[in-house]
Amino acid sequence: MDRNTVVGLVLIVGILITFNYLNRETPEQAEARMAQIKEQRMQDSIQQLKDADTSLVNNNIETAIVNPALDSTLSQAQRDSLKAISNSKLANQFAAFSASAIGTDNEYIIENEDLRLTIASKGGKVVKAELKKYQNYKNYMIAKDSLKDTPAKDLPILEPIQLFDRDSSDMFFKMSLLDGKKIKTSDLYFVPISEGTDKIVLRAKTDNEGGFIEMNYSLSENYNVDFSLDFVGLENVVSGDDLYFNWEMKSLLTEKEPEGQSRMSSVFYKPKDDGRTYLSEMTEDEDEIESTTTWVAFKHCYFSSAVISEEGFKKGGNVFSQPIKTAKYSDEYKASLNVSTDIDNRTSIPLTFFFGPNDYDILASHENEMEDIIDLGWGIFRWTAKWLIKPIFNFLNGFGIAMGLIILLLTIIVRLIILPLTYKNYKSSAKMKVLKPEIAEINEKYKDGDAAEKQKATMALYRKTGVNPMAGCLPIFIQMPILLAVFRFFPSSIDLRQRSFLWAEDLSTYESVMELGFHIPAYGSHVSLFTLLLCISTIFYTRMNSSQMSMPSQPGMPNMKIIMYLMPLMMLFFLNNYAAGLTFYYFCGNLITMGLMLLVKNYFIDEKKIRATIEENKLKPKKQSAFQKRLEEAMKQQQAQKGKKK
């Protein structure tokens, strides 16, 4: 480094030192600057306080608005000023309830042997519901994997199932004050007045002496929670004309996957003078409450969170549901229910909450049709499930045997009950098989002729032989209610939940023997073996059944055999994601039906005797039935119209 460079650096340093010395801050200037900063901080705090929204007010205004790091810089007079502004803000927002607008958010637990509820002091609301005797699918699988030799029904409960949590739910009463302000109980802080293991009383005080709101919770049997909202000394404060109970919830994922849970989840409600109704599953839906309603339930697949009013919720509310299908949640529910009433010196609004399993007998114990939350279908299908399938299932389940064996025995019993119908169907099919050659001759004779003449000749053959081609259809139609009843019963039965059999880990959801690693539209990303076996057995059953039947193919009409063989393929796609208990039942049904078919064919139906009977009938003059006369008359009219056109 040369001399000129060194001299330049020395001059620069000297200039900087001289500049800083000449422009240094005097003690008086420093004190004035700090006072200005303090004043600005106070003004900023006051302005923030004035602009603060309700959520900040509710979270203790002095700590939410004023930065704790700056609080030590404020004088007592400044703090008093902030407190006065805070009180003014609270009074303006909450009126008489400003005394309960600031507090500490604590949690209180009440429980019995079945249910544990967590209740928050802020809002006095239930923020968590746990069912002690059930666990979610994830914890069930952990227990099953760690205790492989333990039967599913004897696995320990690792952690109680949780229907919703604090982050995913809100529950509050929205009310109007006589001065026009609107208050939500979720913005108020409640303090415990009385506590017990299974009950608690919480109170939100007011500025009026002797005026307060109380919330009473008390656990009772069958997963019920007796609740009341009490207004005491508030007849000159609260208007009861616009009082609503609002409940919002995101349902926690409790089953194997969100889509399967959403398929059986929705909002159900019961109008007082009508049957229960519900919002559409798997899609966004909303209804207006147009009449007095007894209860509203958020259905979490195999469980429900419900609120019940003996007096009934008045018209004017609404319910909402939509699937959200995330890794944590399956559905979102909302309900706004009208509980408006006259507010006297002491007014109580009694309700009952239900947090429990969708067990038919438990729900039926309420005697208000809550058992209809379990969707067993409608009309004859529901009656069949309720009065035939369910009693047999409950009887077998009482023996404590494996669920797969219960389903097998149920299938056998049902098939034996409908055996007379099955026999009639097989006998009708055997008659049609005997006539098959003669029907084929008629088809060949009229293949290029008039279709009406061919139909007339065919009907003449049936009349002469005494064979009714529709005789085999009636037994099939009678069996349809059973087929569709079990389609509803098995997926909705909580008794199948977390019960394993063979390779199926949980009969209430789909079983998978192979993960594909990719998704096939309308099929999924796994292979369900029970569904595959069902489809294969259906193909064999179709072959056996079609050999007994005459299914001529007509020009312009689809080939019935092709359609029958397409059905198993459709079932493969449709049932791959359904409950393993359902596909196992259908598979067992196919095997038993084929066995009965062979048994009846080989030991109970003699084709030679049937042929002999048919030949005898040919020799006897037959009188036309009313149906046959109408059919023949219709054919004649059709031919006459064709003749006029020519």
KEKE-616280 format. One record per residue (C-alpha): residue in three letters; x, y, z. Coordinates in steps of 0.5 Angstrom, whole numbers, padded with zeros to 4 digits, always signed. Layout:
<robas>
ALAXYZ/...
</robas>
This chain:
<robas>
MET+0000+0000+0000/ASP+0003+0007-0002/ARG+0003+0013+0002/ASN-0002+0017-0002/THR-0007+0011+0000/VAL-0005+0011+0007/VAL-0006+0019+0007/GLY-0013+0018+0004/LEU-0016+0013+0009/VAL-0013+0017+0015/LEU-0017+0023+0012/ILE-0024+0019+0011/VAL-0024+0016+0018/GLY-0022+0023+0021/ILE-0028+0026+0017/LEU-0033+0021+0020/ILE-0031+0022+0027/THR-0031+0030+0026/PHE-0038+0029+0023/ASN-0041+0024+0029/TYR-0038+0029+0034/LEU-0041+0035+0031/ASN-0048+0032+0030/ARG-0049+0028+0037/GLU-0055+0028+0041/THR-0056+0032+0047/PRO-0059+0029+0053/GLU-0065+0034+0053/GLN-0066+0031+0045/ALA-0065+0024+0047/GLU-0071+0025+0053/ALA-0075+0029+0048/ARG-0074+0023+0043/MET-0076+0018+0048/ALA-0082+0022+0050/GLN-0085+0022+0043/ILE-0084+0015+0042/LYS-0088+0013+0048/GLU-0093+0018+0046/GLN-0094+0015+0039/ARG-0094+0008+0042/MET-0100+0010+0047/GLN-0104+0013+0041/ASP-0102+0007+0037/SER-0105+0003+0042/ILE-0111+0007+0043/GLN-0113+0007+0036/GLN-0112-0001+0035/LEU-0116-0001+0041/LYS-0122+0003+0038/ASP-0121-0001+0032/ALA-0121-0008+0035/ASP-0126-0013+0033/THR-0130-0017+0037/SER-0125-0023+0037/LEU-0120-0018+0040/VAL-0124-0016+0045/ASN-0126-0023+0048/ASN-0119-0025+0049/ASN-0118-0020+0054/ILE-0117-0013+0051/GLU-0111-0010+0055/THR-0107-0016+0053/ALA-0109-0017+0046/ILE-0108-0010+0044/VAL-0103-0007+0048/ASN-0096-0010+0047/PRO-0094-0013+0053/ALA-0087-0011+0052/LEU-0089-0004+0051/ASP-0094-0004+0058/SER-0088-0002+0062/THR-0087+0004+0058/LEU-0094+0007+0060/SER-0096+0011+0066/GLN-0101+0009+0071/ALA-0105+0015+0068/GLN-0104+0012+0061/ARG-0106+0005+0063/ASP-0113+0008+0066/SER-0114+0011+0060/LEU-0114+0005+0056/LYS-0118+0001+0061/ALA-0123+0006+0061/ILE-0123+0006+0053/SER-0123-0002+0054/ASN-0129-0002+0059/SER-0133+0003+0054/LYS-0132-0002+0048/LEU-0134-0008+0052/ALA-0140-0004+0054/ASN-0142-0002+0047/GLN-0141-0009+0044/PHE-0144-0013+0050/ALA-0148-0008+0054/ALA-0150-0012+0060/PHE-0146-0018+0059/SER-0140-0014+0059/ALA-0138-0017+0065/SER-0137-0024+0062/ALA-0134-0021+0056/ILE-0127-0022+0059/GLY-0124-0028+0062/THR-0120-0034+0062/ASP-0121-0040+0058/ASN-0121-0046+0062/GLU-0123-0053+0060/TYR-0128-0058+0065/ILE-0129-0065+0064/ILE-0135-0069+0066/GLU-0136-0077+0064/ASN-0139-0083+0066/GLU-0137-0091+0064/ASP-0139-0089+0057/LEU-0138-0082+0055/ARG-0133-0076+0056/LEU-0134-0069+0055/THR-0130-0063+0055/ILE-0133-0057+0056/ALA-0130-0050+0055/SER-0131-0044+0060/LYS-0131-0039+0054/GLY-0138-0040+0051/GLY-0140-0046+0056/LYS-0140-0051+0050/VAL-0138-0058+0049/VAL-0131-0058+0045/LYS-0130-0065+0045/ALA-0134-0072+0045/GLU-0131-0078+0047/LEU-0134-0085+0047/LYS-0130-0090+0051/LYS-0132-0096+0049/TYR-0130-0095+0041/GLN-0124-0093+0038/ASN-0122-0090+0031/TYR-0120-0095+0025/LYS-0113-0092+0026/ASN-0112-0094+0033/TYR-0116-0101+0032/MET-0111-0103+0027/ILE-0105-0101+0031/ALA-0108-0106+0037/LYS-0110-0111+0032/ASP-0103-0111+0029/SER-0099-0111+0036/LEU-0104-0117+0039/LYS-0105-0121+0032/ASP-0107-0127+0036/THR-0113-0123+0040/PRO-0120-0124+0037/ALA-0122-0117+0034/LYS-0128-0116+0039/ASP-0123-0117+0045/LEU-0118-0112+0043/PRO-0116-0107+0048/ILE-0119-0099+0047/LEU-0112-0096+0046/GLU-0116-0089+0046/PRO-0123-0087+0046/ILE-0126-0085+0039/GLN-0127-0077+0038/LEU-0133-0075+0034/PHE-0130-0068+0034/ASP-0125-0063+0037/ARG-0124-0056+0039/ASP-0121-0054+0033/SER-0127-0057+0029/SER-0133-0055+0032/ASP-0137-0049+0035/MET-0144-0049+0039/PHE-0147-0043+0041/PHE-0154-0039+0043/LYS-0155-0033+0039/MET-0160-0028+0042/SER-0162-0021+0041/LEU-0162-0016+0047/LEU-0168-0011+0048/ASP-0164-0005+0046/GLY-0163-0008+0039/LYS-0156-0011+0040/LYS-0154-0019+0038/ILE-0150-0023+0043/LYS-0147-0030+0042/THR-0146-0034+0048/SER-0139-0037+0045/ASP-0137-0030+0046/LEU-0138-0030+0054/TYR-0134-0033+0059/PHE-0137-0038+0064/VAL-0135-0040+0071/PRO-0137-0046+0074/ILE-0142-0046+0080/SER-0143-0053+0081/GLU-0138-0059+0079/GLY-0139-0066+0080/THR-0136-0072+0076/ASP-0142-0073+0071/LYS-0145-0066+0072/ILE-0143-0058+0072/VAL-0147-0052+0072/LEU-0143-0046+0069/ARG-0145-0038+0070/ALA-0144-0032+0066/LYS-0146-0026+0070/THR-0148-0019+0068/ASP-0148-0012+0070/ASN-0155-0013+0073/GLU-0155-0015+0080/GLY-0158-0022+0080/GLY-0158-0023+0073/PHE-0154-0028+0069/ILE-0154-0034+0064/GLU-0153-0041+0067/MET-0152-0048+0063/ASN-0153-0054+0066/TYR-0150-0061+0064/SER-0151-0067+0067/LEU-0150-0074+0064/SER-0155-0080+0064/GLU-0156-0087+0061/ASN-0155-0089+0054/TYR-0150-0083+0052/ASN-0155-0078+0053/VAL-0153-0071+0056/ASP-0159-0067+0060/PHE-0158-0060+0058/SER-0161-0053+0060/LEU-0160-0046+0058/ASP-0163-0042+0064/PHE-0164-0034+0064/VAL-0165-0031+0071/GLY-0167-0024+0072/LEU-0166-0022+0065/GLU-0173-0021+0063/ASN-0171-0013+0062/VAL-0165-0015+0058/VAL-0166-0021+0053/SER-0171-0021+0048/GLY-0174-0028+0047/ASP-0177-0027+0040/ASP-0170-0028+0036/LEU-0167-0034+0040/TYR-0163-0039+0036/PHE-0158-0045+0038/ASN-0153-0046+0033/TRP-0148-0052+0032/GLU-0143-0052+0027/MET-0138-0058+0026/LYS-0133-0062+0022/SER-0134-0069+0023/LEU-0127-0072+0025/LEU-0125-0078+0021/THR-0126-0085+0025/GLU-0127-0090+0019/LYS-0122-0093+0014/GLU-0123-0087+0009/PRO-0126-0081+0008/GLU-0131-0083+0002/GLY-0133-0089+0005/GLN-0135-0085+0012/SER-0138-0080+0007/ARG-0143-0085+0004/MET-0146-0086+0010/SER-0146-0079+0014/SER-0151-0073+0013/VAL-0155-0069+0017/PHE-0162-0072+0019/TYR-0168-0069+0023/LYS-0175-0071+0025/PRO-0181-0066+0024/LYS-0186-0067+0029/ASP-0192-0069+0025/ASP-0188-0073+0019/GLY-0183-0078+0018/ARG-0175-0077+0019/THR-0172-0074+0013/TYR-0164-0072+0011/LEU-0160-0069+0007/SER-0156-0072+0001/GLU-0150-0076+0002/MET-0144-0075-0002/THR-0146-0068-0004/GLU-0147-0061-0001/ASP-0154-0060+0001/GLU-0159-0055+0005/ASP-0166-0055+0008/GLU-0170-0050+0011/ILE-0174-0052+0018/GLU-0181-0051+0015/SER-0185-0054+0021/THR-0184-0056+0029/THR-0178-0061+0029/THR-0176-0066+0035/TRP-0169-0067+0034/VAL-0163-0066+0029/ALA-0157-0071+0028/PHE-0150-0070+0025/LYS-0149-0077+0023/HIS-0142-0079+0023/CYS-0143-0086+0019/TYR-0143-0091+0025/PHE-0144-0085+0031/SER-0148-0079+0032/SER-0148-0072+0035/ALA-0156-0070+0036/VAL-0160-0065+0040/ILE-0167-0066+0042/SER-0172-0062+0044/GLU-0179-0065+0047/GLU-0182-0058+0046/GLY-0179-0058+0039/PHE-0175-0053+0035/LYS-0180-0048+0032/LYS-0180-0047+0024/GLY-0175-0042+0021/GLY-0168-0045+0022/ASN-0164-0049+0017/VAL-0159-0055+0016/PHE-0153-0056+0012/SER-0148-0061+0010/GLN-0143-0062+0005/PRO-0137-0067+0004/ILE-0130-0065+0005/LYS-0126-0071+0005/THR-0119-0069+0008/ALA-0114-0073+0012/LYS-0117-0071+0018/TYR-0125-0070+0017/SER-0130-0073+0013/ASP-0136-0068+0013/GLU-0138-0061+0015/TYR-0145-0060+0018/LYS-0149-0054+0020/ALA-0155-0053+0024/SER-0159-0046+0026/LEU-0165-0048+0030/ASN-0170-0043+0033/VAL-0171-0044+0040/SER-0175-0037+0041/THR-0179-0036+0048/ASP-0182-0031+0053/ILE-0176-0029+0057/ASP-0179-0028+0065/ASN-0175-0027+0071/ARG-0173-0035+0071/THR-0174-0038+0064/SER-0171-0045+0062/ILE-0170-0048+0055/PRO-0169-0056+0056/LEU-0165-0060+0051/THR-0162-0067+0051/PHE-0155-0068+0047/PHE-0154-0075+0045/PHE-0147-0077+0043/GLY-0146-0084+0042/PRO-0147-0090+0037/ASN-0152-0091+0032/ASP-0154-0098+0035/TYR-0162-0099+0034/ASP-0164-0101+0041/ILE-0160-0095+0044/LEU-0163-0090+0039/ALA-0170-0093+0039/SER-0170-0092+0047/HIS-0171-0085+0046/GLU-0178-0086+0043/ASN-0178-0081+0038/GLU-0176-0085+0032/MET-0169-0083+0033/GLU-0167-0090+0030/ASP-0169-0088+0023/ILE-0162-0085+0023/ILE-0160-0092+0021/ASP-0162-0092+0014/LEU-0165-0099+0013/GLY-0168-0096+0006/TRP-0176-0095+0005/GLY-0182-0098+0005/ILE-0182-0106+0004/PHE-0175-0106+0004/ARG-0174-0103+0011/TRP-0180-0107+0014/THR-0176-0113+0011/ALA-0169-0111+0014/LYS-0173-0109+0021/TRP-0177-0115+0022/LEU-0173-0121+0018/ILE-0166-0119+0017/LYS-0165-0116+0024/PRO-0168-0121+0029/ILE-0165-0126+0026/PHE-0158-0123+0026/ASN-0159-0121+0033/PHE-0161-0128+0035/LEU-0154-0130+0032/ASN-0150-0125+0035/GLY-0152-0127+0042/PHE-0148-0133+0042/GLY-0142-0129+0041/ILE-0139-0133+0035/ALA-0135-0130+0029/MET-0138-0125+0025/GLY-0137-0129+0019/LEU-0140-0135+0021/ILE-0146-0130+0024/ILE-0147-0128+0016/LEU-0146-0135+0014/LEU-0152-0138+0018/LEU-0156-0132+0017/THR-0155-0133+0009/ILE-0157-0140+0010/ILE-0163-0139+0015/VAL-0166-0133+0010/ARG-0165-0138+0004/LEU-0169-0144+0008/ILE-0175-0139+0009/ILE-0175-0137+0002/LEU-0174-0144+0000/PRO-0182-0145-0002/LEU-0181-0139-0007/THR-0174-0142-0010/TYR-0177-0149-0011/LYS-0183-0146-0015/ASN-0178-0142-0019/TYR-0174-0148-0021/LYS-0180-0152-0022/SER-0183-0146-0027/SER-0176-0146-0030/ALA-0176-0154-0031/LYS-0183-0153-0035/MET-0180-0148-0039/LYS-0174-0152-0041/VAL-0178-0158-0043/LEU-0182-0153-0048/LYS-0176-0150-0050/PRO-0175-0155-0057/GLU-0183-0153-0059/ILE-0181-0146-0057/ALA-0175-0146-0062/GLU-0180-0149-0067/ILE-0184-0143-0067/ASN-0179-0138-0067/GLU-0176-0142-0073/LYS-0183-0142-0077/TYR-0184-0135-0076/LYS-0177-0132-0076/ASP-0179-0128-0083/GLY-0186-0127-0081/ASP-0191-0123-0077/ALA-0188-0122-0070/ALA-0195-0122-0068/GLU-0197-0129-0071/LYS-0191-0132-0067/GLN-0193-0129-0061/LYS-0200-0132-0062/ALA-0197-0139-0063/THR-0193-0138-0057/MET-0199-0136-0053/ALA-0203-0142-0055/LEU-0197-0147-0054/TYR-0197-0144-0046/ARG-0205-0145-0046/LYS-0205-0152-0049/THR-0199-0154-0044/GLY-0202-0151-0038/VAL-0195-0147-0037/ASN-0195-0140-0034/PRO-0189-0137-0037/MET-0189-0131-0031/ALA-0190-0136-0026/GLY-0182-0136-0025/CYS-0182-0128-0024/LEU-0187-0128-0018/PRO-0182-0131-0013/ILE-0176-0127-0016/PHE-0180-0121-0015/ILE-0182-0123-0008/GLN-0174-0124-0006/MET-0172-0117-0009/PRO-0174-0114-0002/ILE-0169-0119+0002/LEU-0164-0117-0003/LEU-0164-0110-0002/ALA-0166-0110+0005/VAL-0159-0113+0006/PHE-0156-0108+0002/ARG-0158-0103+0007/PHE-0157-0107+0013/PHE-0150-0110+0013/PRO-0146-0103+0011/SER-0150-0099+0017/SER-0150-0104+0022/ILE-0145-0102+0028/ASP-0144-0109+0030/LEU-0140-0111+0024/ARG-0135-0105+0025/GLN-0128-0107+0027/ARG-0130-0115+0027/SER-0125-0119+0023/PHE-0126-0125+0019/LEU-0121-0129+0015/TRP-0117-0124+0011/ALA-0122-0118+0012/GLU-0119-0114+0018/ASP-0126-0110+0019/LEU-0132-0113+0016/SER-0136-0106+0016/THR-0131-0103+0010/TYR-0128-0106+0004/GLU-0122-0111+0005/SER-0116-0111+0000/VAL-0112-0117-0002/MET-0108-0113-0006/GLU-0106-0105-0007/LEU-0105-0104-0015/GLY-0101-0097-0014/PHE-0106-0094-0018/HIS-0113-0091-0019/ILE-0118-0094-0024/PRO-0124-0090-0025/ALA-0130-0093-0021/TYR-0126-0099-0019/GLY-0121-0096-0014/SER-0114-0098-0012/HIS-0115-0104-0009/VAL-0117-0111-0010/SER-0123-0114-0006/LEU-0123-0121-0006/PHE-0130-0122-0003/THR-0132-0118-0009/LEU-0128-0122-0014/LEU-0131-0129-0011/LEU-0138-0126-0011/CYS-0137-0124-0019/ILE-0134-0131-0021/SER-0140-0134-0017/THR-0145-0130-0020/ILE-0142-0132-0027/PHE-0143-0139-0025/TYR-0150-0138-0022/THR-0152-0135-0029/ARG-0150-0141-0033/MET-0154-0145-0029/ASN-0160-0141-0029/SER-0160-0140-0036/SER-0159-0147-0038/GLN-0166-0148-0035/MET-0169-0142-0038/SER-0171-0140-0045/MET-0169-0134-0047/PRO-0170-0133-0055/SER-0167-0127-0058/GLN-0171-0122-0062/PRO-0169-0118-0068/GLY-0168-0111-0065/MET-0167-0113-0058/PRO-0161-0114-0054/ASN-0159-0121-0053/MET-0161-0123-0046/LYS-0155-0128-0044/ILE-0150-0122-0046/ILE-0154-0117-0041/MET-0154-0123-0036/TYR-0146-0124-0036/LEU-0145-0116-0036/MET-0148-0116-0029/PRO-0142-0119-0025/LEU-0138-0114-0029/MET-0142-0109-0026/MET-0142-0111-0019/LEU-0134-0112-0019/PHE-0134-0104-0020/PHE-0140-0103-0016/LEU-0138-0107-0010/ASN-0131-0106-0010/ASN-0131-0101-0005/TYR-0137-0103+0000/ALA-0137-0107+0006/ALA-0134-0114+0006/GLY-0140-0116+0010/LEU-0144-0115+0005/THR-0140-0118-0001/PHE-0139-0124+0004/TYR-0146-0125+0005/TYR-0148-0124-0003/PHE-0142-0129-0004/CYS-0145-0134+0001/GLY-0152-0133-0002/ASN-0150-0135-0009/LEU-0146-0141-0006/ILE-0152-0143-0002/THR-0157-0142-0008/MET-0153-0146-0013/GLY-0153-0152-0008/LEU-0160-0151-0007/MET-0161-0151-0015/LEU-0157-0158-0016/LEU-0161-0161-0010/VAL-0168-0159-0012/LYS-0166-0161-0019/ASN-0163-0168-0018/TYR-0168-0170-0012/PHE-0175-0166-0012/ILE-0176-0164-0020/ASP-0177-0170-0025/GLU-0177-0167-0032/LYS-0180-0174-0034/LYS-0186-0173-0030/ILE-0186-0165-0032/ARG-0186-0167-0039/ALA-0192-0173-0038/THR-0196-0168-0035/ILE-0195-0163-0040/GLU-0197-0168-0046/GLU-0203-0170-0041/ASN-0205-0162-0041/LYS-0205-0162-0049/LEU-0210-0167-0049/LYS-0215-0163-0045/PRO-0219-0157-0048/LYS-0217-0151-0044/LYS-0221-0145-0043/GLN-0218-0138-0044/SER-0216-0134-0038/ALA-0218-0127-0038/PHE-0211-0124-0039/GLN-0210-0129-0045/LYS-0217-0126-0048/ARG-0215-0119-0047/LEU-0208-0121-0050/GLU-0211-0124-0056/GLU-0216-0118-0057/ALA-0210-0114-0057/MET-0206-0118-0062/LYS-0212-0118-0067/GLN-0213-0110-0066/GLN-0206-0109-0068/GLN-0206-0114-0074/ALA-0213-0110-0076/GLN-0209-0103-0076/LYS-0203-0106-0080/GLY-0208-0108-0085/LYS-0211-0101-0086/LYS-0204-0098-0087/LYS-0203-0103-0093/
</robas>
